[in-house]
Amino acid sequence: GENVEQHPSTLSVQEGDSAVIKCTYSDSASNYFPWYKQELGKRPQLIIDIRSNVGEKKDQRIAVTLNKTAKHFSLHITETQPEDSAVYFCAASNPGGGADGLTFGKGTHLIIQP
Amino acid sequence: DAGVIQSPRHEVTEMGQEVTLRCKPISGHDYLFWYRQTMMRGLELLIYFNNNVPIDDSGMPEDRFSAKMPNASFSTLKIQPSEPRDSAVYFCASSFSTWGYTFGSGTRLTVV
C-alpha cells in the first residue's frame, strides 16, 4: 500500500516569513495530493489539492508543487500570519485506481512566532 | 448544507462495552470514509464505502470493529467489546468521487 512521509514534524517561523512542508510518497500510481489544515480540537479541512497532471497550483498565499519523478510534493505558505498556526497534513491517493482512500502523512505542527 | 454530521461528539465508556458511532454524510456524496486519529499513529483509514457498499476494510484493526452503511444518508461504526487502546478521535468524511473530502467534527472516544 501507499506510504506517505512528511517533514518536518514541527516548524517554527517568524510572522511574515515563508513556511515549507515536504512530503514523499511510495506508490507511483498515486495521482491526487491534497493538503489539510487541522486546528486544535477541530476537524481537518482541505486547503489545497493538486492532481498529477499539474506541477504547481497556487491559491493566494498558499501553493503546492509536485514532482512525480521524484515522488515528492510540497506546501508553501508565504507571508505567514498567526492564524496559520495549526497542524498540516499531506495525503495521497489513486482515485478510481483501487486506492480511493487517502493515506495521510503524520502531520507538521506549524508555529507562527509573533 | 450542514456538512458531515457525527454523533456523539464525546463518548466515555467502560472496557467491554459496545460503542456505536454515527455519521450522516453530505447529501449527494457517493463516498464515505471512517478514519481514526491518535497522537502515535496519526490519521488511519479504517474503511470506506462507495454508493453504500464497503470497498476496502483492510484498515479495520480487529474483528471487534464493524461498519455499516444501510443507506446513502447514514453510517455506523461499532466497536464490541471496546478496549482502552481504542481510545481515539474517530472521524467520518464524505466526498463526491473521492476528490476533496469533507470531514465531520469527530467523536472523541475514551474507554476506561
Interface residues (C-beta under 8 A of the other chain):
Chain A: G1 Y32 P34 K42 R43 P44 Q45 L46 D49 F89 S93 P95 G96 D100 G101 L102 T103 F104 G105 K106 G107
Chain B: Y31 F33 G42 L43 L45 Y48 N50 I55 D56 S58 G59 F91 S97 T98 W99 G100 Y101 T102 F103 G104 S105 G106
